[in-house]
Amino acid sequence: MTEEKWQETIGTIKDSFGITSQRLEDLAEEEGGGTVEIVEFEGPLGLMKLEFISQPLVLGKKTIGSKRIGSQATVEYIHSDTEKIHRLKVYKFDPANDVWVEMEKDKGERFFQF
């Protein structure tokens, strides 16, 4: 999903359902850095949450370590300074267990049809 499509999706949700909560959080450096924008709203399936994750593109990885027994190996990722990747995760709130459940989708299937 592109940033433009994400903004269109937020606009459609605002017009159709209204937004309960919207916030921007930074991801930890261990996760590769980046940001996640979280939008919560009361949708057709109940309380729903969308996460739009933007992270730098991983260009490669470098393994650092030795072949000695008992030594540790670490992986260092090389990130792009200019290019980003975007992911969308959709959650539905399960009031019986009081947890967010990630919604699975088949390849090519759309969550929302406005």
Secondary structure as UniProt FT lines:
FT   HELIX           3..16
FT   STRAND          19..26
FT   HELIX           29..31
FT   STRAND          35..43
FT   TURN            44..45
FT   STRAND          46..64
FT   TURN            69..70
FT   STRAND          74..94
FT   TURN            95..98
FT   STRAND          99..102
FT   TURN            107..108
//
